[in-house]
Amino acid sequence: MIARAGLRNLREVLRDEMVQRDRIAEALREGAKTIPQLATALRAPENEVTKWVMAMRRYGRLRELPKSRSDDYFLYGLVGGSP
C-alpha cells in the first residue's frame, strides 16, 4: 500500500480505534455531533474519524440521527444515550 503525504497507514488508524472509541463516546455524551465536529473535538483528521465512527456504527455503539436536508452532515449519537 502506498502512503500518500499526510495520510497515516490504515493499520495505524485501525490500531487507534480502541482508544478513539472511548474518546468519541465521551464527546457524544455532550450531545450529537457530525464527523467534522468530532474531528475537531478529537483533533484528528476527518478521514480517520470517519473510519472509527463507521466501525462504532457497525457494532451498534452509535447511530445516525435523521437529517433535514440531503446536503447536511449526519449527526451521530450514542445508542442508549442522549441524542
N, C-alpha and C positions, 0 to 999 in steps of 0.2 A: 504494500500500500504506500503510495506516495503522499507524503505530508505536504500540505500547502503552507505557505508562510503564514504564521499567526494561528494556525489551527493545530490543536493537540491530536495525537493519535487516538483513534476510537477506543482502544484498550484502556488508555489513561482516563478517558472520560467515563467509561463504564466502571472502572475501578473506584472512581469517586462517588458512584451512585449511592452507596450505603450512607456515607456521611452527608451528602447533599439531601437525601430523602428527609432526614431529620430537620435540616435547615429549612427546606421547603415547607414542611409541615408547620414548623414554628412561624414562618412568615404568613402562612394561610390561617393560622389561629387568629390573627388580627383582622381577617376578612378576606373575601375572594380577591384574586389578583389575576392579571393577564401574564403571559410569559415575559413580555418586556418588563413589566413591573417586578416579577420575580427575579429576573436577571439583574435588575438594578439593586434589589434588596440583597441578593447574594453576591453581587459584584462578580458575576460570571457571564460569559458570552451567551447570547440568546440561543445559539445552536446547541450548546451543551445543556442548557436548562430545558430546551425542548425534549431532548432525549430522556432526561431524568423525569420530567413531567409525564411523558408518554408511558414510561415504564410504571410509574405510580398509578396512572390511569388504568393501564392494562391489568394491574394486580388489585384494582378496586380500592385503592387508598385515597384517591381523589376523583372528582367528577367535573365534567364540563357543565357550566350553567348556561341556560338559554341566553341568546343574544338578540339584540333588537334588529340589527341590520347585517347584511352579508359582508360589509367591509370592516366591521368591528372585530376586535380580537375576542376570542373566547375568554371568559372568566373561569377560573378553576377554584374549587372549594374542596375542603376535606369531606370525606364520606363520614357521616355521623357527627360532623362538627358544624359549626355555623357557616353559612354560605359566605 
